[in-house]
């Protein structure tokens, strides 16, 4: 059994804030399993590594012997979390929420230990509240306190509409903590107000207040913006092994340690040592990033898939080979009056170039290979015989086979 201080070191690794940290240490010193709460509103069915950050921390709590409660917000999702929003969020139907919840749980169980995870649905207590109970909860909060939220403040000052039901969201999330008797509630940095509201409500109901633990946002593969499908910089939990490996390999080197802390299955001690070795130039960054990519792929697929994904990656980018699973394109190789095919236009039709001028630029820059050999500049028109069954590579990542 690890000491309270050792547990706190593991829990704090990668965390943004622990409010208050001294309170968490005090709880840990009691030597009893804590009840760790994470509430999720299943507004989207597909998760990526950014969504998985708090789930990874929850798994650390499980491995330390603590109890984990995953609250599916099928009640709060009907309100819509206004955190970080400058407009009212659309309300989802119960059918949408339930369908998303089923997919969410299936993906979350790739991270959490299913046998040690308690899953509850907050509609079970939120939708059964009568008016008297609801008014009692609302009386524990003031309008001034709710308007302290940064997003509400900005919308109020800019005279952007705030619907009355939005004020209920932090109150209902706080009520969740009361219902499950949370010792610690987790969330993203944009959730801090809601987590602290839980502390306030628990104190006013004569309960020991929970600890608020926030996790940072994970930057996407572009290394700049937060991971998001809308930005196209995400690594999906359901991505195939090859895509997942390639995406992780594309992250900037300076983000590797953060990805290890927030997205990998390595222990905190192993990551601490790895970070120290990187700073001391004892490890090559490429080797470290490969290990990270293998770890993440193995976590969501298996070890064999991770090894194969690395081999396929090498075939494409290290050994300059041509992938066996390259997409095929059925090209019209009918020659023109001069006996050639306009190859620049063919690349556009195959989706390998955005426009004819883009294709010509790629060819002139040596960025197009035909059967492993870079085309000479101005090779815009080619004889049909050269293109039959040809293997074409455009840039470093685009491959296609003509049929």
URNORCOR-V609518 format. One record per backbone hydrogen bond with DSSP energy under -0.5 kcal/mol. CO is the residue of the C=O (numbers start at 1). NH is the residue of the N-H. Records with the same first field share a line. If there is no record, write none. Layout:
CO->NH ; NH
This chain:
3->7
4->8
5->9
6->10
7->11
8->12
9->13
12->15
14->216
17->214
18->20 ; 21
19->212
20->24
21->25
22->26
23->27
24->28
25->29
26->30
27->30 ; 32
28->31
34->36 ; 67
35->183 ; 184
36->69
37->186
38->71
40->42 ; 73
41->43
47->237
48->51 ; 52
49->53
50->53
52->56
53->57
54->58
55->59
56->60
57->61
58->62
59->63
60->64
61->66
62->65
67->36
68->70 ; 118
69->38 ; 71
70->72 ; 120
71->40 ; 73
72->74 ; 122
73->77
75->78
76->79 ; 80
77->92
82->85
93->97
94->98
95->99
96->100
97->101
98->102
99->103
100->104
101->105
102->106
103->107
104->108
105->109
107->110
108->111 ; 112
112->114
113->116
114->117
116->68 ; 118
117->119
118->70 ; 120
120->72
121->124
122->125 ; 126
123->127
126->129
130->134
131->135
132->136
133->137
134->138
135->139
137->140
138->141
142->146
143->147
145->148
146->149
149->153
150->154
151->155
152->156
153->157
154->158
155->160
156->159
163->166 ; 167
164->167
165->168
166->169 ; 170
167->171
168->172
169->173
170->174
171->175
172->176
173->177
174->178
175->179
176->180
177->181 ; 182
178->181
183->211
184->37
185->213
186->39
187->215
188->191
189->192
191->195
192->196
193->197
194->198
195->199
196->200
197->201
198->202
199->203
200->204
201->205
202->207
203->206
211->185 ; 213
212->19
213->187
214->16 ; 17
215->189
217->219
218->227
220->223
225->220
228->231 ; 232 ; 233
229->232
233->221
234->236
235->49
236->239
240->244
241->245
242->246
243->247
244->248
245->249
246->250
247->250
248->251
252->255
253->256
255->259
256->260
257->261
258->262
259->263 ; 264
260->264
267->271
268->272
269->273
270->274
271->275
272->276
273->277
274->278
275->279
276->280
277->282 ; 283
278->281
284->287 ; 288
285->289
286->290
287->291
288->292
289->293
290->294
291->295
292->296
293->297
294->298
295->299
296->300
297->301
302->306
303->307
304->308
305->309
306->310
307->311
308->312
309->313
310->314
311->315
312->316
313->317 ; 318
314->318 ; 319 ; 320
315->321
321->323
323->326
327->401
329->331 ; 403
331->333
336->339
339->384
340->336
341->343 ; 382
342->346
343->347
344->348
345->349
346->350
347->352 ; 353
348->351
355->359
356->360
357->361
358->362
359->363
360->364
361->365
362->367
363->366
367->395
368->375
369->371 ; 393
370->373
373->370
376->379
378->380
380->343 ; 344
382->341
383->386 ; 387
384->387 ; 388
387->390
390->392 ; 402
391->371
392->400
393->369 ; 395
394->398
397->399
398->394
399->327
400->392
401->329
